[in-house]
């Protein structure tokens, strides 16, 4: 009996298709592997610190990621070539905010800090994104609003401190307290009630908050029109208002986060983000 030529031809065709499929998959994988990787944590950190610098020093570990973002903004005619330098300064912040608005984002979603969705869209066919940051959903705490990332950070700070921390102001509170100058308009910013705390306990609370990734300071009535409290901003919260972004940058650069731009008066510990803390604890 003659072999079934139709069957043999079909088998050959399937084999060829399988080989082609493997080649296509390999090509796709190789193409993806060839794309630069943008570290979102490093990029957002640079976007908070660089605009507050007095010089053009680059944020350590962020240069390549920032360059990839800036090149993508340049390709969209949102950033001039001379600003594609790995420095996420005010010009790059403005360009990124314009890009966010071009996507239809408004308010906090167009604050110039790269968010997970806008960064992924910007990176299509240009770069991939690692260490993705998300502030999470809004939740209630002590009658105020915070996001789930901030809530988790507070819970861990309480564990380290060994006592409950009660808020006197939360996040997402535009116009809620004129003395805050807009710091609490977005996410990650909060004030903590220190009634009944000794000076030692106040400092210990600020230290615990710093350990888990907050820029945190004990505030006194001598510094402004407010009672004693602890002010804290969650580093790398992408929902931050501009004022909160500036305070994080000042914290990294050794300042107190106030308009007088004086030296940091809080407990000095190695600065790290919430994500850094989780990886090393």
N, C-alpha and C positions, 0 to 999 in steps of 0.2 A: 504494500500500500504506500502511496506517495505521502510524504509529510504534508500536514495541513499548512499550506503556504500562507493562508489568510491569518491563521492563528500565530504563526511564527512572525509574520510581518507586524501583527498587532503587538506582540510581545516586544519586538525590537523598538516599536514606536513608543511603548510605555517606558522602556528602559531609557530611551533617548530623552523622553520628557522628564523622567526622574533626574537624569544627569543635568539637564538644563535647569530644572528647578533648584538643584543643589548649587549650581553655579550662580544662579540669580540670587539665592539666599546668601551665598558667600560674598558676592559682590555687594549686596546691601549691607551686610554686617561689616565688611571692610570699609565701606563708605561711611557708616556711622562711627566706626572706630577712628576714622581719620579726622573727624570733626573735633575741634577743640572743646574742652570741657570747662564750663563756667561754674565755679564754686559759688553758689548763691550766698552762703554764710559770709564768705570773704568779701563778696561784692557789696552786700548790704552794709557790712561793717565799714568798708571804705566810703560808702555814700553817706555815712553818719559822721565819720571822722574827718575826711579830706576837706570838706567845706569850712571846717573850723581851724584848719592849720594856718599858721602865719607864713608858711613856705610851701614848696611843692614836693615835700617828702612823700613818698608813696607808702600806703599802708602795707605792712609786711604780709606776704602771701597772697596779695590781691591783684598784683599787676596784670598777669596774663588774663585773668577773668575779666577785669575791667576793660582791658584792651579789646577783648572779643565783643563786649557789649558796646563799646564806643564805635568799633568798626561797623557793627550792625546799625547803629544810629546814624553813622555817616552815610551808609548805603541808602538810608531812607531820607537823606538830605536834611537831617535834623541836627547834625553836629558837624562843624567845620573840621577839616583834616588837622589843623594845628592843635585841636583839643583832643585828638586821639593819642593819648600819652600814658594811659594807665593810672591817671589821677582822677578820681571821681569827685571833682570840685563842683562849684556852683553852676558852671556852664553845663556840665554833664547832667547834673540834677535837673536843670531847666529843660534840657533836651529830652531826658527820659520822661519828665512830666508831660511834655508836648506829645511824645509817643503814646503815653497812656491815654491822653485825651483823644488822640487819633483813633484809638480803639473804642472810644465811647465812654471811657471811665471818667468819673467826676469825684470831687471831694477827696476823701482819704485815699481812694483808689488811684488818684492822680497826684500823689504827693512827691513824686520824683524818686522814691525808694522802689527798687525793683520788687514787684510782687511775683508770686509763683506763676500765675497765669500769663501776665504780660511778658515775663522773661522767657517762658516757654514759647510763646508766639514769636517774640523777637528772634529767638534762636532757630526757628525752622530753617533747615538746610544750611545753617551757619555754625551752630554749636549745640551741645547737649548741656543739661543742667544737673549738677550734683548738689548734695546737701541742701535740699529744698526746705525752705522755711514757710510755715503757715501759722498765723496767729490763732486760728481756731474760731469757734463760734462764741457769741456773747453769752455770758452767764451772770447771774446775780450773786453778789457777795456783800453782806452787811448792808443791804439796801442800795448798793451801787452796782454799776456794770463794769465787768472786766471781761477779758477773753480767756479761753481755756488754757492757753499757754501761760498767761500771767497767773492764773489760778494755780496751776501746777507748780510754778516757781514759788508762789507764796506758801503753799503747803509744805514744800521742802524746806524753805527758810524757817518756818515754824518748828519743824522737826529738829533742825539744827539748834535753834534757840531754846527749845523746850517750853514754849509758851505760845498762846494764841495771839495773833496780830489782828487788830480791828481797824478797818478803814475809816477814814474821815472824809475821803474823796476818792472817786474811782476814775474810770476811763470813759471815753466817748461822751464827754460832758461839755459840749460847746457853750461857752458863755456862762457856765455854771458858777464859776468863781473868778471874778475879775482880777484878783490878786495873782492868779496863776498865769496870766498873760498868754492863754491859749494852750498851755502845756498839756492839759487834760482833754483837749478837743478830740484827740485820737486815742489809739490803743496803747497799752503798756505803761501808762502813767497812773500813779496813785499816791495818796497820802495816808499815813498811818497815825492813828491816835496814840499819843504817848502819855496820856493822863495816868498818874500813879507810877510811872516808870522812874527809876533813879537815873542819874546821868550815866552810870555804868551800864545799866540795862539798855538805855537808848543807844549807846555806842555798840553794844553787843548785837542789838537788833539790826542796826545799819550794817554791821559786819556780816551777819548771816545773810542779809539781802544781797550784799555784794558777792558773797561766796557763790550764790546760785545764778548770778548773771544780771543783777540790777545795778544801775548807777544809782547809788543811794546816799543821801545826806541827812543828818539831823539839822532841822531848821529851827532857829530861835526867833523870838519877837524882835531882837535887835537887828535882824537881817531884813525884815519886811513887815508889812501889815498883816501878821498872822500869829497864831499861838504856836507853842512848841509842837512840832510834829516831825515825822520822817517823810521825806519826799523821795520817791523811787521811780525810775523809768527802766522798763525791761529792754535791755540791749537787744538789737536786731529784731524788734517787733516791727513788722512792715506796715502796720497801721498807724504808726506814729505821726503826730502832728509835727510840723516843722520845728516848733520850739522844743519839743521833746527830742527830736533828732539832734538839735544843737547841743542839748544838755549831755547826751551820750558822747558826742564828739569831745566836748569839754572835759568830761570825766576821763576819757582815754588820754587826754593831753595834760592832765594834772590840775584841772581847775574845779571850781565849786559849783558850776552850773547856774550861777546867778549872773545878772547883768553887770555886776561890778568886776567879774572875771578875775576873782582872786584865787589864790592857791586852794587846792582841795583841802578841806578841813575834816575829812572823814577818815575812818580807819584804813590804813594802806595795806592792801593785800593784792596778790596777783590778779589782774583783771581777766575775766573769762565770761563767755556767754553761757546761757542755759544749756545749749547743745554741748559746749565744751565740758561743762560740769557733769552732764549725764554720761559723757564718754569716759571721764576719768574718775568717776565715783562708783 
